[in-house]
Amino acid sequence: MSFSSKLSSFFSVDDDFENYEEEPREESYPKSKATTESRDERNVMALHNERRPLEKKIMLFEPRIFSDVKAIAGKLLAGQAAVVNFQRIDDEQAHRVVDFLSGVVFAVDGEIQRIGEQIFLCTPHDFEVEGNLTDTMRNGDYKYN
């Protein structure tokens, strides 16, 4: 007597139980589109809306206090780029914000670049930035119209 037959006899399991298939049962609630789909299709949830592609945005920020950095970090973690203007915050707070954003940018495998005297561009890994405004401004090639 094999182990499976001993186990089956101990639990009084019939051989037919192994080949048992559950019969479909009638649902007591009205059928909708979700109930007519297969069970696998109802349990699958899309991570993003397939109709609208994931939007790539560049957000503009002018922090005034250090706690404003939370909003900037949230946008970077969501895959959006941020231009941060530090003209409305004191230098000590601005240094703290840049240090914090440097850590966030490192976490998302992005970049932080100075694009003006008090303006920084923070980008996640899937943004490409071309050109260099700092060299253009230093050389005097950039003129206001």
Order of alpha helices (4+ residues) and beta strands (2+ residues): alpha-alpha-alpha-alpha-beta-alpha-beta-alpha-beta-beta-alpha
